[in-house]
Amino acid sequence: MTKLLPKGSMQRRLVIQLSLIALLLSLVLFVIVRGVAERAAADTQDNILAASATSIADALFTEGGQVRLELPYSALSMLGTISEDRVFYRVLVDGETLTGYEDLVAKAALSVPKQPEFSTFEYRGEQVRAVVVTRIVSSQSHQALVRIVVAQTRLGLVQISSRITLLAVAIGIAFFFVAAGLSLWAAHSALAPLNRVAGAVTRRGPSDLRAVQTQAPAELVPLITALNSLIERLKSSLTQSEDFIVEAAHRVRTPLATVRTQAEVIHRGLEKSKNKTALREMIRAIDESSRSAGQLLDHAMVNFRADQFQTELIDLRKLMAETVERLSPTAELKDISIITQDQGGDFDFDCDPILLQNALRNILDNAIKYSPADSDITVTLAWDAHYHILSIADQGRGFAGANLSDHLQRFKRGTNVHDIVGSGLGLTIVDEVARAHGGYVEITNHTDPEGGGACVSLYLPLV
């Protein structure tokens, strides 16, 4: 099976993208919160400055044709309570200082504005925020133009700005982590339908080729439709493959059997030994072709049915008896006796009967083929704590070679059977059938009182 190499992760990519968006929104939120809060703090300071200047303006009065002022304490005390800020003021009457700091100069309009005028500038080495409130004070003789200037340093505003910045940073970081967590949840939730579809397909057995039926978002409908279309095509292809294997087995084996029969007839009618030798070689070649083609098709059928595994509960004792009965005529041609030994007990097993009978037939067929005439083949049905054990032992040549497990590989044959027709696929089929059922095959050289031999044991797990 080709191993797919993943290229990135959709969930990781989605989380990263959403997290970047969250980071951008956090920065925007930081800028907005900081800007709005600082603007609010600055407006608060301006309002207090305006209130202070207005309070001073309201305390103006005339006496003896002169403008007088009783500076209210509250007018400046409301400014001095903020941090360590210093407060400066100046009251000018027709351009002359009435009271306050004579060097305090703030920008003011030439006319009389209706609203306070604000400005920011350097004063005595510090940056100050100043407000100018202009009033017309009337007396009996004339009208005086009075300007009240109130200024305050910005130390408190800087402290407030720092606190606001820290608060905005904390809010931005908290927003980012919350948004990142929600992004992870959203990515997992968005991909959950895809994982459900993948899980539904993964949990299926090899023979389950039903269409995928599940509730899915509209974005996954094309994928599920394409998957169902692929499953339908695969089902059709597998059906055609099975039909082809059956048909090929019939089409290949029948003509070869007919050709062999005709060759045997001709062989009996020939008189020249040279012609008989050539015909015997042809018959052997036909036998090899027939057996190889048959076992190749059997091997293809085993692979196909192993992928489309369909089991039923059967009696292994009965299945073995049927196999022995089918091959008994072949054994009788060589005067070989098949002896069955049964340990007794329950031999029910959940399996694919066609596959298992194919394996037993290959074992018994090999035993008959490699056994000498007038010998015995012992078929044993036994069990232990974990396995049913089906063993077939003969009195033939045994397995030649240092590593007996090599005989389970495809097209591997012993060095002592070159004169006997064979394909080297029989035990391979047996091994694949055993592994498909969760078991294994054990091959040994059988020690028999009458001579050598081979023993092939099929171990199948207990139900």
C-alpha positions in Angstrom: 0.0 0.0 0.0 1.4 3.4 -1.0 2.0 5.5 2.1 0.5 9.0 1.7 2.9 11.8 2.8 0.8 14.6 4.4 1.6 18.1 3.2 0.7 20.3 6.1 -2.4 20.2 8.2 -5.7 21.8 7.4 -6.5 22.3 11.1 -3.1 23.8 11.9 -3.3 26.1 8.8 -6.8 27.2 9.8 -5.8 27.8 13.5 -2.8 29.8 12.3 -4.8 31.9 10.0 -7.5 32.6 12.6 -4.8 33.3 15.2 -3.2 35.9 12.9 -6.6 37.5 12.4 -7.1 37.5 16.1 -3.6 39.1 16.6 -4.5 41.8 14.0 -7.8 42.4 15.8 -5.9 42.6 19.1 -3.6 45.2 17.8 -6.5 47.2 16.4 -8.3 46.8 19.7 -5.2 48.0 21.5 -4.9 51.1 19.3 -8.6 51.9 19.6 -8.8 51.4 23.4 -5.7 53.4 24.0 -6.7 56.2 21.6 -10.3 56.5 23.0 -9.1 56.3 26.6 -6.4 58.9 26.1 -8.8 61.2 24.3 -11.3 60.8 27.1 -8.6 61.6 29.7 -7.5 64.7 27.7 -11.1 65.8 27.4 -11.6 65.4 31.1 -8.5 67.6 31.8 -9.8 70.2 29.3 -13.2 70.2 31.0 -11.7 70.7 34.4 -9.5 73.5 33.0 -12.5 75.2 31.4 -14.5 74.8 34.6 -11.7 76.3 36.7 -11.3 79.3 34.3 -15.0 79.8 34.1 -15.2 79.8 37.9 -12.6 82.5 38.0 -14.4 84.5 35.4 -17.7 84.3 37.4 -15.9 85.8 40.4 -15.0 89.0 38.5 -16.8 92.2 39.6 -16.3 96.0 39.3 -15.7 98.5 42.0 -15.1 102.2 41.6 -14.9 101.7 37.9 -12.1 99.1 38.3 -12.3 95.4 37.7 -11.7 93.4 40.9 -11.4 89.7 41.6 -11.7 87.5 44.7 -10.0 84.3 43.5 -12.2 81.4 44.6 -10.3 78.6 46.3 -12.2 75.9 44.6 -11.2 77.2 41.2 -7.7 76.0 41.5 -8.1 73.3 44.1 -10.0 71.2 41.6 -6.9 71.1 39.4 -4.3 70.5 42.1 -5.8 67.2 43.3 -4.5 65.3 40.2 -1.1 63.7 40.8 1.7 66.1 41.3 0.6 68.6 38.6 1.4 72.2 39.0 -1.2 74.9 38.2 -0.6 78.4 36.8 -3.0 81.1 36.2 -3.2 84.8 35.0 -6.0 87.3 34.7 -5.5 90.1 32.2 -7.7 93.2 32.1 -7.3 95.1 28.8 -3.9 93.4 28.4 -2.7 94.3 31.9 -2.1 91.6 34.5 -4.6 91.8 37.3 -3.2 88.8 39.1 -1.2 85.6 38.5 2.0 84.7 36.6 2.9 87.6 34.4 5.0 85.5 32.0 2.1 83.0 31.3 1.1 83.7 27.8 -1.4 81.5 25.9 -2.7 81.9 22.4 -6.0 83.8 22.2 -8.2 85.2 19.5 -8.4 88.9 19.0 -12.2 88.9 19.2 -14.3 87.6 22.0 -14.9 83.8 21.4 -17.9 82.2 22.8 -16.1 79.0 23.8 -12.9 78.4 25.8 -9.7 78.2 23.8 -7.2 75.4 24.5 -3.5 75.1 23.6 -0.5 73.1 24.6 3.0 74.6 24.9 6.2 74.7 27.0 6.2 76.8 30.1 9.1 76.9 32.6 10.6 73.7 31.2 7.4 71.7 31.3 4.7 71.0 28.9 1.4 72.5 30.0 -2.2 72.5 28.8 -3.8 75.9 28.9 -7.3 77.3 28.5 -8.2 81.0 27.8 -11.7 82.3 28.7 -12.6 85.8 27.6 -15.2 88.0 29.2 -16.4 91.6 28.8 -16.9 93.2 32.2 -18.9 96.5 32.1 -18.6 99.3 34.5 -20.3 102.8 34.7 -17.5 104.4 32.6 -16.4 101.7 30.1 -16.2 98.0 29.2 -13.1 96.0 30.1 -11.8 93.0 28.1 -10.8 90.3 30.6 -8.9 87.2 29.7 -8.4 84.4 32.2 -5.6 81.9 31.5 -5.4 78.7 33.5 -2.6 76.2 32.7 -1.7 72.8 34.2 1.2 70.5 33.7 0.6 67.1 32.0 2.2 64.7 34.5 -1.1 63.2 35.7 -2.2 62.8 32.1 1.0 60.9 31.3 0.4 58.6 34.3 -3.1 58.0 33.2 -1.9 57.3 29.7 0.6 54.8 31.0 -2.1 53.0 33.0 -4.4 53.1 30.0 -1.6 51.6 27.8 -1.0 48.8 30.3 -4.8 48.1 30.5 -5.0 48.2 26.7 -2.1 45.7 26.4 -3.7 43.4 28.9 -7.0 43.6 27.1 -5.3 42.9 23.8 -3.4 39.9 25.1 -6.5 38.5 26.8 -8.5 39.0 23.6 -5.7 37.3 21.6 -5.6 34.1 23.8 -9.4 33.9 24.0 -9.6 34.3 20.2 -6.8 31.8 19.6 -8.6 29.2 21.8 -11.9 29.9 20.0 -10.0 29.5 16.7 -8.7 26.1 17.8 -12.3 25.1 18.8 -13.7 26.5 15.6 -11.1 24.7 13.4 -11.8 21.4 15.2 -15.5 21.9 14.9 -15.3 22.8 11.2 -13.2 19.7 10.4 -15.3 17.4 12.6 -17.6 16.3 9.7 -14.6 15.4 7.6 -13.2 13.3 10.4 -16.6 11.6 10.9 -16.6 10.7 7.2 -13.0 9.4 7.4 -13.9 7.4 10.5 -17.0 5.9 8.9 -14.9 4.7 5.9 -12.0 3.5 8.1 -14.2 1.3 10.4 -15.6 -0.6 7.4 -14.4 -4.1 6.6 -12.7 -5.0 3.4 -16.0 -6.3 1.9 -18.1 -3.4 2.9 -18.6 -1.5 -0.3 -21.8 0.3 0.6 -22.2 4.0 -0.4 -21.3 6.4 2.3 -24.5 7.8 3.9 -23.9 10.5 6.5 -25.0 14.0 7.3 -22.4 16.4 6.1 -22.1 20.2 5.3 -22.7 21.3 1.7 -19.0 21.7 1.2 -18.4 18.0 1.8 -21.2 16.8 -0.5 -19.0 16.8 -3.7 -16.3 14.8 -1.9 -18.8 12.2 -0.6 -20.4 12.0 -4.0 -17.0 11.4 -5.6 -16.2 8.8 -3.0 -19.4 7.0 -3.5 -18.8 7.0 -7.3 -15.4 5.5 -6.7 -16.8 2.8 -4.4 -19.4 2.0 -7.1 -16.7 1.7 -9.8 -14.6 -0.4 -7.4 -17.5 -2.7 -6.7 -18.1 -3.2 -10.4 -14.4 -3.8 -11.0 -14.2 -6.4 -8.2 -17.3 -8.2 -9.5 -15.8 -8.3 -13.0 -12.5 -9.6 -11.6 -14.2 -12.4 -9.7 -16.2 -13.3 -12.9 -13.0 -13.2 -14.9 -11.1 -15.5 -12.5 -13.9 -18.1 -12.6 -14.2 -17.8 -16.3 -10.4 -17.9 -16.8 -10.1 -21.0 -14.6 -12.7 -22.8 -16.8 -11.3 -21.5 -20.1 -7.7 -22.4 -19.3 -8.1 -25.7 -17.4 -10.6 -27.3 -19.8 -8.7 -26.9 -23.0 -5.4 -28.0 -21.4 -7.1 -31.1 -19.9 -8.6 -31.9 -23.3 -5.2 -31.5 -25.0 -3.6 -33.7 -22.4 -6.2 -36.4 -22.8 -5.7 -36.4 -26.6 -1.9 -36.6 -26.1 -2.3 -39.6 -23.8 -4.4 -41.4 -26.4 -1.9 -40.6 -29.1 1.0 -41.7 -26.9 -0.6 -45.1 -26.4 -0.9 -45.6 -30.1 2.6 -44.7 -31.0 5.2 -47.4 -31.7 8.5 -45.5 -32.1 10.1 -44.8 -28.8 11.5 -41.5 -30.1 8.0 -40.2 -30.8 6.8 -41.5 -27.5 9.6 -39.6 -25.7 8.7 -36.3 -27.5 5.0 -36.8 -26.7 5.8 -37.5 -23.0 7.7 -34.2 -22.9 4.7 -32.5 -24.4 2.4 -34.1 -21.9 4.7 -33.0 -19.1 4.8 -29.4 -20.4 1.0 -29.5 -20.6 0.8 -30.7 -17.0 3.1 -28.0 -15.9 1.2 -25.3 -17.8 -2.2 -26.6 -16.5 -1.0 -26.8 -12.9 0.7 -23.4 -13.0 -2.3 -21.7 -14.7 -4.6 -23.4 -12.2 -2.6 -22.4 -9.2 -2.1 -18.9 -10.4 -5.8 -18.5 -10.8 -6.3 -20.1 -7.4 -3.8 -17.6 -5.9 -5.6 -14.7 -7.5 -8.9 -16.0 -6.1 -7.4 -16.3 -2.7 -6.1 -12.8 -2.8 -9.5 -11.5 -4.0 -11.5 -13.4 -1.4 -9.1 -12.3 1.3 -9.8 -8.7 0.5 -13.6 -9.5 0.3 -13.6 -11.7 3.5 -16.9 -13.4 4.1 -17.1 -15.9 6.9 -19.6 -18.5 8.1 -19.5 -21.0 11.0 -18.6 -24.5 9.7 -17.4 -27.8 11.1 -13.7 -28.3 10.2 -14.2 -32.1 10.5 -16.8 -32.0 7.8 -14.7 -29.7 5.6 -11.7 -32.0 5.9 -13.8 -35.0 5.1 -15.1 -33.4 1.9 -11.6 -32.5 0.8 -10.4 -36.1 1.4 -13.4 -37.4 -0.5 -12.6 -35.2 -3.5 -9.0 -36.2 -3.8 -9.4 -39.9 -2.9 -9.7 -41.0 -6.6 -6.3 -39.3 -7.3 -4.8 -41.1 -4.3 -6.2 -44.4 -5.4 -4.5 -44.2 -8.7 -1.2 -44.5 -6.8 -2.6 -47.0 -4.2 -2.2 -44.4 -1.5 -4.3 -44.8 1.6 -5.6 -41.7 3.4 -6.0 -42.3 7.2 -8.0 -39.8 9.2 -7.3 -39.3 13.0 -9.6 -37.2 15.1 -8.8 -36.0 18.6 -12.5 -35.4 19.2 -14.2 -32.3 20.5 -15.8 -29.2 18.9 -14.2 -28.2 15.6 -16.6 -25.4 14.7 -14.8 -22.5 13.1 -15.8 -19.1 11.7 -14.1 -18.9 8.3 -14.4 -18.5 4.5 -15.1 -22.2 3.5 -14.0 -21.7 -0.1 -10.6 -20.3 1.0 -10.1 -22.9 3.7 -11.0 -25.8 1.4 -8.7 -24.5 -1.2 -5.8 -24.5 1.3 -6.6 -28.1 2.5 -6.9 -29.3 -1.1 -3.4 -27.8 -1.9 -1.9 -29.5 1.2 -3.5 -32.9 0.4 -2.7 -32.6 -3.3 0.9 -32.0 -2.6 1.0 -34.9 -0.2 -0.5 -37.2 -2.9 1.8 -35.9 -5.6 5.1 -36.3 -3.6 4.2 -39.6 -1.9 5.4 -42.9 -3.4 2.9 -45.5 -4.6 1.5 -47.8 -2.0 2.1 -45.5 0.9 -0.1 -43.8 3.6 -1.1 -40.2 4.2 -2.3 -39.4 7.7 -4.8 -36.6 8.2 -5.0 -35.4 11.9 -7.6 -33.1 13.5 -6.5 -31.9 16.9 -6.6 -28.8 19.1 -4.7 -27.2 21.9 -5.4 -24.3 24.2 -5.4 -21.7 21.4 -5.7 -23.3 18.0 -7.4 -25.9 15.9 -4.6 -28.0 14.3 -5.2 -29.6 10.9 -2.1 -31.7 10.0 -1.4 -33.8 6.8 1.7 -36.0 6.9 3.0 -38.2 4.1 5.8 -40.7 3.5 7.3 -38.8 0.6 10.6 -37.0 0.0 10.2 -34.4 2.7 11.3 -30.8 2.4 14.9 -30.2 1.2 16.7 -27.1 2.2 18.1 -25.5 5.4 15.3 -23.0 5.9 11.9 -24.7 5.7 10.0 -21.4 5.8 11.4 -20.6 2.3 8.9 -23.2 1.0 6.1 -20.8 1.9 7.3 -18.1 -0.6 6.0 -17.9 -4.1 7.6 -20.2 -6.7 9.9 -21.7 -4.1 10.4 -25.5 -4.4 12.7 -28.0 -2.8 15.8 -29.1 -4.5 14.6 -32.7 -4.5 11.4 -32.4 -6.5 12.7 -31.1 -9.9 11.4 -34.2 -11.6 7.8 -33.7 -10.4 5.4 -31.2 -12.0 4.7 -28.2 -9.7 4.4 -24.4 -9.6 5.7 -23.5 -6.2 2.4 -21.8 -5.3 0.6 -24.4 -3.3 2.1 -23.7 0.1 2.0 -20.0 -0.6 -1.8 -20.2 -1.0 -2.0 -22.2 2.2 0.0 -19.6 4.1 -2.1 -16.7 2.8 -5.3 -18.4 3.7 -4.0 -19.2 7.2 -2.9 -15.5 7.8 -6.3 -14.3 6.5 -8.0 -16.3 9.2 -5.5 -15.2 11.9 -3.5 -18.4 12.0 -0.3 -19.7 10.6 1.3 -22.7 8.8 4.0 -25.0 10.2 6.0 -27.3 7.9 8.3 -30.0 9.2 10.0 -33.1 7.9 8.0 -36.0 9.2 9.8 -38.9 10.8 8.0 -42.1 9.8 8.9 -45.7 10.7 8.6 -46.6 7.1 10.9 -43.8 5.9 10.9 -40.0 5.5 8.1 -37.7 4.7 6.7 -34.2 5.1 4.1 -32.8 7.5 2.1 -29.6 6.9 0.1 -28.3 9.9 -2.5 -25.5 9.6 -3.1 -23.7 12.9 -6.5 -21.8 13.1 -7.4 -19.8 16.2 -10.1 -21.1 18.5 -13.4 -19.3 18.3 
